[in-house]
Amino acid sequence: MAKKDRTTDAAGERDREKWMARFQVRLAMQPGVDRAVVLEAVKGVTAHCAETGAHPQTAFGDPDAYAVQAAAQLVPADRAAHARRHNAVVDTVGSVLKRVRDVPGL
């Protein structure tokens, strides 16, 4: 029976690691999020789960949705807006460059 408990514990730990990895990736993709924000959010999730013994999925729900929510709470609105504008400019320039490369003879 002890072996089954270890197997269950290992599976639960893999689940937690998957949740945290997905959360970190999705959080890092949010506008205005930098390394410090990701570390702060991960620290908060880890501390809460350690205190309560809850699985992150149970405590916070879907990692994608919680990443959006955490970014909204941790990133100042002006920084997020600036990052969105910057990303839009970069996307536009990338699109123009792609079109130029597609023009024959250039």
ChimeraX attribute file (.defattr): number of C-alpha atoms within 10 A of each C-alpha:
attribute: neighborCount
match mode: 1-to-1
recipient: residues
	/A:1	6
	/A:2	7
	/A:3	8
	/A:4	9
	/A:5	10
	/A:6	11
	/A:7	12
	/A:8	12
	/A:9	12
	/A:10	12
	/A:11	12
	/A:12	13
	/A:13	13
	/A:14	12
	/A:15	15
	/A:16	17
	/A:17	13
	/A:18	13
	/A:19	18
	/A:20	18
	/A:21	14
	/A:22	16
	/A:23	25
	/A:24	19
	/A:25	14
	/A:26	18
	/A:27	27
	/A:28	18
	/A:29	14
	/A:30	18
	/A:31	21
	/A:32	21
	/A:33	20
	/A:34	14
	/A:35	11
	/A:36	10
	/A:37	17
	/A:38	21
	/A:39	12
	/A:40	13
	/A:41	20
	/A:42	18
	/A:43	12
	/A:44	12
	/A:45	18
	/A:46	17
	/A:47	12
	/A:48	16
	/A:49	17
	/A:50	12
	/A:51	9
	/A:52	9
	/A:53	11
	/A:54	13
	/A:55	19
	/A:56	21
	/A:57	14
	/A:58	9
	/A:59	13
	/A:60	15
	/A:61	12
	/A:62	14
	/A:63	21
	/A:64	16
	/A:65	13
	/A:66	16
	/A:67	23
	/A:68	17
	/A:69	12
	/A:70	20
	/A:71	24
	/A:72	16
	/A:73	11
	/A:74	15
	/A:75	17
	/A:76	12
	/A:77	14
	/A:78	10
	/A:79	13
	/A:80	17
	/A:81	14
	/A:82	13
	/A:83	16
	/A:84	15
	/A:85	13
	/A:86	13
	/A:87	13
	/A:88	12
	/A:89	12
	/A:90	12
	/A:91	12
	/A:92	12
	/A:93	12
	/A:94	12
	/A:95	11
	/A:96	12
	/A:97	11
	/A:98	11
	/A:99	10
	/A:100	11
	/A:101	10
	/A:102	10
	/A:103	8
	/A:104	6
	/A:105	5
	/A:106	6
